[in-house]
């Protein structure tokens, strides 16, 4: 790896501060509820040895899963600088394409299912984080108890209302606010540790092993609550493209991990001196005069943690659309400078509706904790499995070394997942149901698109042969450029057939454009466009995009000026085929899936919006296609 440049070193503090604000908001607020749920479950007998044992398990969970697995290993698996489950899926898929092609289909299904589970996690996490912060009011005074749910819903509504304005304005405050949060929780924990310094003995792994040896059944059960301490671990990897590997690592080891450790051990020290604090050990760390300000700060931190996850949902949805697993949705760019700042109204309000449902259905952070865990531990397991294939087939590690690097983490992930299965009937079904429903939508869309493409391909006409026939007795030519969008290169677009049939004219210049999306995050402008002349003022154009690129057809076609093909914006028309899908009995998908695909196809946003076409230059010509 090349040595960092002076410019890179000068930006490192800012990037590290940004990582503290965005990447670690979720895991930073896990101190609000983790120990409360472990000891409040009633499974752990309240003794000094058990307090030491639980704290040791929490500390080593953070060490193994976050420090070793994500920060040390998984962050190395970058896809051209990008991270996240979608990037890992694309990386692993490319790695096995030639070396183990039979695995690729199953790997794609597993990876897409993991992406679907992200949405289930995206519902539970904001709900439990904001609700647990507001529940601090109940510690201040029981009189506030009736206002916890309404205030939580009001905060969530305000959060989702501001999404359409983007986060560029408020995002600059995330880092300083979360830095203050980590300083406060570290100070609160440190104060109580100073009064009971013996609690630091729980750093030794032998306390965890002794607890597991004494209470193997209880240890297995409480893993479902211990996993709360690693909420947001996937964000470390997902946000690598925004901040880089080094700032995320520096932020974890220098700020976040020490602050979390101090706070958890401070809560343990408090429980040793005051077992009654088990009802909410985090807020009871604070003296009375600090309680209300701490509730306010916790609420702001919870909002920041939720914001990072909402933004992630927008980003992941856009990537999945690019990969062809969801229909086009309306995407609004909220920043003129940062193309990653997007807002998807449908995703925003669907997520809000499900979060409100979760709050009203479960009504407390303890009940929501029962729903949390299955989705995130299954996601963690899928990440480990995909990492193995990257190590084995992408990086060429020997089988034994690849298994050694991932086998320990897989065993830990499976243990947490198995424990969380115990919560399936208590609420774990909720995020799984959300993930399964989205998986059905994604796979139906993918299979339906393939079926539709095959149907269109059977009735297609070869483009070069068609043009030869047309120009044998050419129609009238009119000034300007016609751009015809076609999913399959080399076949005649339906829009061209309809235009000739109804208007009986052909433009002086005709571009037949196919957009190709690839399993890489970014494709630069130098590799954006391929052009092949077909004669008679016609060209076949292929445009290439990565799953994090924002398609902009006019801008991409502007690159043709360097190849002698002049485009005048005011004299360019874009002809699109709007296919109406008609489900029919027979071969293909199951009848209900065909109907679902047809409805999704009708509901997809216009291609003109998705490709950033000028609205006054688009001509849509429809046709019916039976599948």
Secondary structure, DSSP 8 states (H G I E B T S, - for coil): -----HHHHHHHHHHHHHHHHHTSHHHHTGGGTHHHHHHHTS-S---HHHHHHHHHHHHHHIIIIIIIIIIIIGGG--BTTB-SHHHHHHHHHHHHHHHSHHHHHHHHHHHHHHHHHHHHHHHHHHHHHHHHHHTHHHHH-GGGGGGHHHHHHHHHHHHHHGGGG-SHHHHHHHHHHHHHHHHHHHHHHHHHHHH-GGGGGGGSHHHHHHHHHH-HHHHHHHHHHHGGGGTTHHHHHHTHHHH-HHHHHHHIIIIIHHHHHHHHHHHHHHHHH-GGGGGSTTGGGS-GGGHHHHHHHHHHHHHHHHHHHHHHHHHHHHHHHHTTSS-----EE--SS-TT-EE-HHHHHHHHHHHHHHHHHH-SHHHHHHHSSHHHHHHHHHHHHHHHHIIIIIS---HHHHHHHHHHHHHHHHHHHHHHHTTIIIIIHHHHHHHHHHHHHHHHHHHHHHHHHHHHHHT--BHHHHHHHHHHT--EEEEEEEEEE-SSTTB--HHHHHHHHHH-EEEEEEEEEEEEEESSS---GGGSEEEEEEETTEEEEEEEEETTS---HHHHHGGGGGGT----GGGEEEEEEEEEEE--SSSSS-HHHHHHHHHHHHHS--HHHHTT--GGGEEEEEEEEE-
